[in-house]
Amino acid sequence: MAYIYVIDDDQTIREMLVDFLEGKGHEVNTFPSAEEAEQVLINEQPDIALLDVRLPGIDGLSFLAKLKEKTIRTGIIMMTGHADYHTAVRAIKLGARDFVSKPFSLADVYAIIEKALEDNKRNEQLTYYESVDKRRTSDMIGSSEAMRDTFKFIARVAASDKTSVLIEGETGTGKGMVARSIHYASPRRNSPFIEINCSAFQPTLLETELFGHEIGAFTGANTRKKGLLEIASGGSFFLDEVGDMSPELQSKLLKVLEDQSFRRVGGTTEIHIDTRIISATSKDLNKAVKAGHFRADLFYRLHVAAIGLPPLRERSLDILMIANHYLSIFSREFKKPINGLSDEVKDALLQHPWVGNVRELRNVIERATLFETGDTLSIESVGLLETNLAANPHAEGSKADLNSINIPPEGISFEAIERAFIIKAMEKSGGNKSKAAKLLGFSRATMKYRLKRIGVSDLDYPWNARS
């Protein structure tokens, strides 16, 4: 549905266009002169205005020039019974979308209106995209089992482009990247992907962002505003942190999911959309439902297809891959010839708890790349060593035992000491990498990495048990 104004001094034409356009589901308002239409049009800014060139008082071309000085977003289509080349050229130069000559067929007029509405929609989407982060799926990397499962989920869900999707996971696990991946892998990929974080707005502001508002809906609502759900029609709408949505908005979102329609704030007209809803939460919505903080019926509608993203600490196989990915990005961005990660950095990255997940890792690598002066990312630039020692009681508590170690006068290779300790820990744990890692105060992933680095495998040592 669109809002269309007809400005023409011929009552027969006004009535004909009202009957035809309202029959097409649009809302139409008419005016016999530019003077009567001016203030209403500037305030309400309809989608389309059909403007006659010859009007009593201010003529159509002069009115068009006046409107364009106000930088309104309304698409103006000029109408005249006295068409000539020069008038058409002047109208287009003044900013008219198109030009139609009287007498006209309603089918021809409607084709021009539809094209103008498509242009409006495209401009709205471009305006939105200019103000948001346009990241797509380039950061979706990983070879762990959890990531392989995530890629399979994305492929399955993308094929069904109307199914509601719920993505659950801690902050920073990549819920937004999964949502974008689903959209850009789906048949909706050429239509808009629009997102909003529900926790970033007060309920009343969130409502107007989602649904838009009519003139006079509240103090300060001097113009009509389209909501993001309407702009996203044909594409996908991503509701991040949907668990923070107020109960009142939850019921309105349920209606959108069930009917694919809504009303603007202060409006009475049903607006129909074709939008896929993808939502995400870092909260346990099951618990929220049981506690009465989240509607059960909405949860079931959102939960048609659901996936839980594991925290980064549970997919340590991906840590170094992700770190190298961001290092490649930021070394190019900062124009620094950094070739890789030092062994000390690799160990620190694998042992770090990553409370902030992938987002934290990205920030660490960005900061380290900015301050690195060498050709390899160093532990001094990464700055995780002290954090890891503080978080690792084994490392701190082992100082007393280390006092009994004597370094021979001729010296000793540190690599030989590391190799001996790792092999001893593996022997003591019966080949269980998790237990061996715990004995040495680091993660299982670090143990696997260090075993590979020193060239030790289960084939070299017949451990009593393997893991």
N, C-alpha and C positions, 0 to 999 in steps of 0.2 A: 504494500500500500504506500502511495506517495501523496504529498500535499501539493495540490496544483491550484494556481490562481489564474483566472481568465480576466483580462482587462481589455474591454471592448465596448464601444458605445452602442453597438448593435445588439439589442435584447434577444433577437432570434438566435444569433450565433452563440450568445452566452448560454441560453437555455439548451440549445442543441449539444454544446460541449459538456454541460453539466450532466445531462442525461446519459451521454455516451461514456464519459470518464467515470462517473459514479457506478455505471454498470460494469466497468472494469475493476471495481473495488477501490478506487481512489477517492480521497476527500477533496472536494472542489469548493472554492470560494470565488465569487465574481464581483467585479467593480466596473462601473460605466466610465470612469475617468481616472487619470493618473493621480490627480489630487486626492481622491478618496482612497486610493490603494496605497499611497506612498508610505504613510507611517505604519500601517498594519503590515505591509510587506517587509519593511526594514526590521520591525520587531519580531515577526514570526519566521521570516526567511523560509518560505516554502521550498519544496524541492524544485518545482518548475513554475514558471510564469509565462503564459501565452499573452503577448503584448501586441496590441494593434498599433500600426505606425501612425494612422490618422485618428487623433482623439481630440475632443473639445478641450480647450485650455492647453496644458502642456502636451505636446505631441510625443509619440512613442519614442522616437530617436533621442529627443532631449531628455525624456524620462530615463531612458536606458543609460545615457551618459551620467546622469545624476546618481542613479543606483550604483554604478560601477565605482563612483567616488567613495561610496560607503563600504566597499569591499565585501559585499554580500556574497553568499555562496549559492544563491538561487540561480538555476539555469534559465536564461531568458531565450524564448523562441518568439521571433517577430512574425506578425501576421499583417498582410496588406492586400487590398484589392487593386493596388496601383503599383505592381511590382516592376522594377526595372533594375538593371545591373548595378547602377551607381548606388541606389538605395540599399541593395543587398550587401554590397562591399562595405558601405559605411556602417551598417548594422553589425557586421562581423568584426570590423575594426574596433567598434565601440565595446565589443565583448559579448555579443549575442552568440548563443550556441548554434542556432540554425535560423532558417527563414522559410516561411510557407506562404504561398500565394493564394488569395481568394479568387474564385471559389475553390475549395479544397475538398478532398475526400477524407472522411474520418479515419480511414485505414492509413492514409499517408501521414496524417497528423500524428496518429498514435505511434507509427514507426519512428517518427522523429522524437517523440516524447520518450519512448523506450530507450533509444540511443542516448538521449540526454541523461536519463536516470542511470544508465550503466556508467556513463562518464562521471556522474556524481559519486557513485559508489566507489569507483576506482580512485577518485581524488580523496575521498574520505579515508580509504585504506592507506594510500600513500602518506597522507598527513599523519595517520597513526604510526606507520612504520618509521617515519622520520623521527619520532619521539621515543622509540623503544629500542631495546637491544635486539638486533636481527640475527643473533646466533642461531644456527640450525643444529646440525648433528655431528659436526667435525670432532667434538670432544667425546663422542660415544666410542670409547676404545676399551679393550680388555680381552684377555684370553682365558680368564677363570671360568669355572663351570657356571657360576652365578651370572656372569656376563653373557655366556653362550645361551643360557636360558632366557635372559632378557632380550637378546636379539631375536630368538625364536618367537617370544611373546609379541614383540613389535610386529614381526612379519604376519603373524596370525591375525592380530587385532586390526592391523592396517587394511587387510582385505575386506573387513566388514566395516564400512565407513560410517555407519550410523550408531554402532554400539557404544554405550557409555563406558568410560574407562576410569578406574581409580588406581592411582599410584601411591603406594605407602612407603615410607622410609624416613630415616633421620635427616635432619637439615644438612644439606651439602652433598647428598648421595647421588644427585643427578636426576631428580624427578622431572625438572623442566626439560632436560635434554631428551628424556624418554618421550615426553609429551610431543616435543617437536619432531622427533623421529617418527612417531606414529603418524603425525599429520603429513609430513613430507613423503612418507612411503605409501600414503593412501590416495585414492582417486580425488581427494579434495586438495591435493598438493598445490594446484594453481589458484586456489582461493585463499582468503586470509587465514592466518593463524594469529589469534589475538589472545592475550593473557592478562590476568589481573591477580594480585596477591590480596586475598580477603583480609589478611591481618593488617594490611597497611592503611585501611580506611575505617572511619567510624561508620556504623550501620547505615545512617541516612545518606552519607556520601557514597558508600558502596552501592546503595540502591540506585542512585541517579547515574553512577558510572555504568552499571549493568543495564538498566532499563531506559535511561534517558528521562527527560521531563518535558512537560508542556509549559507554555507561558502562564505565569501566575501560580504555578504549583507550590511555590514557597517564596519567601521574601528574597528578592534578587533574581528570580527566574524571569528575566525580561525577554528571553528568546527561547525558542524550542530547541531541544538538544536530543540528538539520537544517542542511544546507549550502545555500548560496545557489543552487546549480544546481537543487535540489529546490524551493526557494521560487519560482524563476523558471519552473517548469513551466507551459506554456501560453503563455508570453511569449518574451522575448528575453534572452539573457545576453551581456554585452559584456565581453570579456577585453582590457583595455588592456595594451599592452607585453607581448604574448604571447611575444615573442622572449626575454624574461628568465625564462621558465619553465624549471625544472630538467628534465633528461632523464627522471627518474622520473615526474614529473607529466605530461610530454609524452605518455608512453605511456598514462597513465590518461585524459587528455583525448581521445586517439585513440579509445579504447573508447567514450567518451561520444558522439563524432561518429558512430561506426560502428553502435553498438547502442542509443543513447539510454538507456543504463542505467549504473549504477555501484554500488559498495558504500561505505557510510560507513566511516570509519577505525575499525578494530576490529570491523567488522560482517561478517556472512556472507550477508545477504539482498540480492538484487538489487533496486535501486530504479529503476523505469522512469519516464522523464520525456518530455515533449514540449516541447523547448526549442530555439529557434534560436540558434546560436552566431555572434556577430559578434566578430571580433578585430581588433586594431590593433597596429601596430608602428612605431617610428621607426628600427628597424634594417633592414639589407638581409638579409632572410631567405634569399635565394638564396645569398649569400656564407656565411651561417651554416650552411646545409645542406652546402655544399661543404667548409666547415671542420670539419664533424662536430659542430657545436654545436646543431643543430636537426634533428629527425627529418624525413627527406624525405617519408615517408608522411603525417605530420601536416601538413606544408606543403601537400601536394597536396590534402588534405581541407579545409584552411582556405581554400585559394586557388581554390575553385570559382568565386566571383565576386570580383574584386579591382579596387581603384581606388587610384591614387596621387594624393595631394593635393599640388599644387605649393606651394612656399613663397610667402609673401606678396610677397616682392620680385619674383617672376616674374608676378604678377598685379596690377601697380600700378594698373590701372584701378579696382580695388576699394578702394584704400586710403582715399580721401576719403569714399566711401560708407560704409565701415565706421566711420570716425572720426566722421562725423556721426550715425550710428546710436547709437554709444555716448555721444556728447555729449548726445543727446536723452534717453537713459536716465538718465545721471548728473545732468544738470541738473534733471530732475524729482526724482530721489532726494535731491539736496542742496538742493532748493528754490532754485535759482539761475536767474535769467532770462538765460541765455547763448544768444544767437541764432545763433551760427555760428563758423566758424574764420576768423582773419585770413589775409590773403594770405601773410604771412610763415610762419605755421603750416602752411598748405597746402604751400608749397615745402619746408619742413623735413620734413614727413611723407612727401612723395614722394621725397625724397633719402635718407631714413634707411634703413639696410640691413635692419632688422627681423629680426634673428637669432632672436628669440623669436616671430616671426610674429604671428598674430592675437591671441594671448594677451598679447604685449608691447604691441601697439597698444591693446588694451583697458585695460591697466594705466596706460599713459601718459595716455590720455584721462581715466580715473578720477581720477588724481592731479592732472592739470591743472585739471579741473573743480572739484575740492575747493579748490584754492588760488586760482582765478581770482576777481578782484574786479570786473572790468568786465563788459560785456554781450557781448563777443566774446572767444573763447579766444585768448590772446596767446602769443607765443613765449617770454616770460618764464615763464609758467605751465607750458607744455609742456616747456621745458628741453631741447630737442633740438639747438639751434643749434650749441653748442660741440662736441657729439658728431659732428654732421655735418661740421663743418669739419675736425675731427681725422681723420675717416675719408675725407676728400676731398682727395687730394694736389693736384688741380688748383686748388682754392680757395686753398690755402696757398701753392702755388708761383707763383701769378699776382701776388703782391704786387710783385715787381720791375717787371713790365710796367705795373702800375697807377701807379707813380711817375711815368711819363712823361705821364700824363693831366693836362691843365691845365683848371681850371674858370674860365670867363670872368668878368670883373668883374660883368657883369649877372646872373650865375647861369645855371643850366640845369636843365631838368626831368629828374629821375631816370628817369621813365617814358620820356623821349625817348632817354636813354642806353641803357636796357634794350632798347628797340625796335631801336635801331641795332645793338647787339651781336648780338641774336638774328637780325636779318635778315642781318648780315654773316656770322655763323656758318652760316646756311642757304645763303647764296650760296657760301661756301667749300667746303661739304660737298656741293654740287650738289643740295641739297634733301633729303639723307639725314638724317632727324631724329635717328637714333641717333648718327651722327658729329658732327652739330652740337651735340648735348647733351654729348658727350664733350669737345668743344672748350671748352665753357663750364663744364665740371665738374659737371654734374648729370645726372639720369636722362632717358631718352627720354620717360617719362611726364610729368616736369616740363616738358620741352620742349613736348610737346603741350598741356599745360595753359597754359603761358605764351603760346604762339602764339594760343591761343583767347582768352586774356585781353587781349592787345594787338590782337586783331581781324585777324590775318594768316592767310591760307589759301593753299593752292597755286594757287587761282584768281587771287589777287592778284599772285602772283609766279611767272612761268613758269620754275620751277627746272629745271635740266638733267636731274635724276633725282628721283624721288619715292619715299617710303617711308612 
